[in-house]
Amino acid sequence: MEECEKIRDVAELDARLTEPSDELVADIARLNGDIVILGVSGKMGVTLARLAKNAADRAGVKKRIIGVSRFSEPEARKELETHGVETIVADLLDEDQLRGLPEVANVIYMVGHKFGTTGSEHLTWAINAYLPGRVAEKYRRARIVVFSTGNVYPLTPVRQGGADEEHPTGPVGEYAQSCLGRERVLEYFSRRYGTPMVFLRLNYAIDLRYGVLLDVARAVKEGQPIDLRMGHVNVIWQGDANTIALRSLALCSTPPRVLNVTGPETISIRWLAEQFGHRFGVEPRFTYEEAETALLSNATRAHQLFGYPKVSLRQMIDWTAAWVQAGGPTWQKPTHFQEREGRF
Ligand SMILES: NC(=O)c1ccc[n+]([C@@H]2O[C@H](COP(=O)([O-])OP(=O)(O)OC[C@H]3O[C@@H](n4cnc5c(N)ncnc54)[C@H](OP(=O)(O)O)[C@@H]3O)[C@@H](O)[C@H]2O)c1
């Protein structure tokens, strides 16, 4: 394999994901009040909470960072507490537990349910569309940054370069429909109570332990054929996505501001596989051909507000290739980015 820059282990990966930028430190210094992160124990939340804590420390401000989840995986709780993030174990669907959470000025809403939707559609709708209304009642006096998804858009022609925020929504399948339900319910409460919010329509955050790049790299390495029908994607380094989420607290408004969050490139899956093939010295295998449409969004508005992501696509490819080559740990949580019918 070609020599390229490496992230050697999870400690170094986490250090990179949780290192605040000067812009984030400046924003956190100006932000009044504490931050609660709901749904903290997922793929993104643990590093988001640690990033917030590091930013507050570097800004020299006293700010409680409080992470809430059921903590189905208890190690996440230990990790957060070790790094100065307070934790509360709560099932947010339990009204008493929700009501018992501390009042704070800032909420990052990360709760979601995607995989396993098919066959348990009721649960997906409860978590993605009903729970946001309960949370909006509880936190009507806070500002709320909400993780939404690019799946609220339909598949669009690849030549258009992705749906911008003005593009009509058109969610495919029940998971995506329930996510649009989350936005609509929250917007209702934002207008009713004057609660300032931002909706982040995110497409594919990348960590080395999960993400589209990891999925493609592993398939290439293992000689698995790569389905090209969803032939193009957008990705963003998780540290950049989490930075945007925290900096968006300063942009909350009523009615909610909508922002697409992803990288600037429309990435060809074929090209991506060839990049990994080159680094591993193997020929990628493909099935089918690229379709005319794909799930893509245009995040130029977020780039104008926050600047381009700090980690480039080539950098992510190099890091992922080296991680896979070295057998670095992964979460066994495939993205299913290939899915065109919205069945998760
Ligand atoms: N990662 C991406 O590339 C991506 C792309 C588009 C959108 N998003 C959205 O961004 C958000 C964060 O992403 P993620 O990848 O970190 O999501 P994730 O891994 O699914 O994490 C969400 C967390 O919410 C918690 N949760 C679920 N039900 C709960 C309940 N009833 N009470 C308390 N906590 C509950 C779960 O932790 P416990 O089981 O411990 O409670 C879960 O780990 C999600 O809403 C996701 O849909 C992510």
Ligand as a Chemical Component Dictionary entry (heavy atoms), coordinates in Angstrom:
data_LIG
# 
_chem_comp.id                   LIG 
_chem_comp.type                 NON-POLYMER 
_chem_comp.pdbx_formal_charge   0 
_chem_comp.three_letter_code    LIG 
# 
loop_
_chem_comp_atom.comp_id 
_chem_comp_atom.atom_id 
_chem_comp_atom.alt_atom_id 
_chem_comp_atom.type_symbol 
_chem_comp_atom.charge 
_chem_comp_atom.model_Cartn_x 
_chem_comp_atom.model_Cartn_y 
_chem_comp_atom.model_Cartn_z 
_chem_comp_atom.pdbx_ordinal 
LIG N1  N1  N 0  -24.437 9.598  11.342 1  
LIG C1  C1  C 0  -24.881 10.071 10.201 2  
LIG O1  O1  O 0  -24.188 10.036 9.179  3  
LIG C2  C2  C 0  -26.237 10.714 10.131 4  
LIG C3  C3  C 0  -26.745 11.102 8.879  5  
LIG C4  C4  C 0  -27.986 11.724 8.813  6  
LIG C5  C5  C 0  -28.689 11.972 9.975  7  
LIG N2  N2  N 1  -28.180 11.577 11.189 8  
LIG C6  C6  C 0  -28.974 11.835 12.402 9  
LIG O2  O2  O 0  -28.180 12.523 13.347 10 
LIG C7  C7  C 0  -28.485 12.062 14.675 11 
LIG C8  C8  C 0  -27.216 11.587 15.362 12 
LIG O3  O3  O 0  -26.626 10.591 14.535 13 
LIG P1  P1  P 0  -26.000 9.255  15.125 14 
LIG O4  O4  O 0  -25.431 8.555  13.956 15 
LIG O5  O5  O -1 -25.174 9.564  16.301 16 
LIG O6  O6  O 0  -27.347 8.515  15.594 17 
LIG P2  P2  P 0  -27.485 7.173  16.466 18 
LIG O7  O7  O 0  -26.199 6.432  16.459 19 
LIG O8  O8  O 0  -28.715 6.483  16.019 20 
LIG O9  O9  O 0  -27.696 7.774  17.941 21 
LIG C9  C9  C 0  -28.914 8.225  18.433 22 
LIG C10 C10 C 0  -28.971 7.868  19.879 23 
LIG O10 O10 O 0  -30.255 8.257  20.429 24 
LIG C11 C11 C 0  -30.461 7.490  21.590 25 
LIG N3  N3  N 0  -31.888 7.228  21.803 26 
LIG C12 C12 C 0  -32.747 6.565  20.980 27 
LIG N4  N4  N 0  -33.960 6.453  21.564 28 
LIG C13 C13 C 0  -33.866 7.068  22.784 29 
LIG C14 C14 C 0  -34.772 7.259  23.854 30 
LIG N5  N5  N 0  -36.041 6.804  23.794 31 
LIG N6  N6  N 0  -34.338 7.911  24.951 32 
LIG C15 C15 C 0  -33.046 8.362  25.041 33 
LIG N7  N7  N 0  -32.138 8.199  24.043 34 
LIG C16 C16 C 0  -32.546 7.545  22.926 35 
LIG C17 C17 C 0  -29.756 6.144  21.369 36 
LIG O11 O11 O 0  -28.898 5.836  22.473 37 
LIG P3  P3  P 0  -29.409 4.824  23.656 38 
LIG O12 O12 O 0  -29.809 3.538  22.995 39 
LIG O13 O13 O 0  -28.236 4.685  24.557 40 
LIG O14 O14 O 0  -30.552 5.533  24.318 41 
LIG C18 C18 C 0  -28.887 6.374  20.127 42 
LIG O15 O15 O 0  -27.563 5.946  20.328 43 
LIG C19 C19 C 0  -29.539 10.974 14.516 44 
LIG O16 O16 O 0  -30.819 11.520 14.730 45 
LIG C20 C20 C 0  -29.388 10.547 13.078 46 
LIG O17 O17 O 0  -30.579 10.031 12.537 47 
LIG C21 C21 C 0  -26.983 10.959 11.285 48 
# 
loop_
_chem_comp_bond.comp_id 
_chem_comp_bond.atom_id_1 
_chem_comp_bond.atom_id_2 
_chem_comp_bond.value_order 
_chem_comp_bond.pdbx_ordinal 
LIG N1  C1  SING 1  
LIG C1  O1  DOUB 2  
LIG C1  C2  SING 3  
LIG C2  C3  SING 4  
LIG C2  C21 DOUB 5  
LIG C3  C4  DOUB 6  
LIG C4  C5  SING 7  
LIG C5  N2  DOUB 8  
LIG N2  C6  SING 9  
LIG N2  C21 SING 10 
LIG C6  O2  SING 11 
LIG C6  C20 SING 12 
LIG O2  C7  SING 13 
LIG C7  C8  SING 14 
LIG C7  C19 SING 15 
LIG C8  O3  SING 16 
LIG O3  P1  SING 17 
LIG P1  O4  DOUB 18 
LIG P1  O5  SING 19 
LIG P1  O6  SING 20 
LIG O6  P2  SING 21 
LIG P2  O7  DOUB 22 
LIG P2  O8  SING 23 
LIG P2  O9  SING 24 
LIG O9  C9  SING 25 
LIG C9  C10 SING 26 
LIG C10 O10 SING 27 
LIG C10 C18 SING 28 
LIG O10 C11 SING 29 
LIG C11 N3  SING 30 
LIG C11 C17 SING 31 
LIG N3  C12 SING 32 
LIG N3  C16 SING 33 
LIG C12 N4  DOUB 34 
LIG N4  C13 SING 35 
LIG C13 C14 SING 36 
LIG C13 C16 DOUB 37 
LIG C14 N5  SING 38 
LIG C14 N6  DOUB 39 
LIG N6  C15 SING 40 
LIG C15 N7  DOUB 41 
LIG N7  C16 SING 42 
LIG C17 O11 SING 43 
LIG C17 C18 SING 44 
LIG O11 P3  SING 45 
LIG P3  O12 DOUB 46 
LIG P3  O13 SING 47 
LIG P3  O14 SING 48 
LIG C18 O15 SING 49 
LIG C19 O16 SING 50 
LIG C19 C20 SING 51 
LIG C20 O17 SING 52 
# 
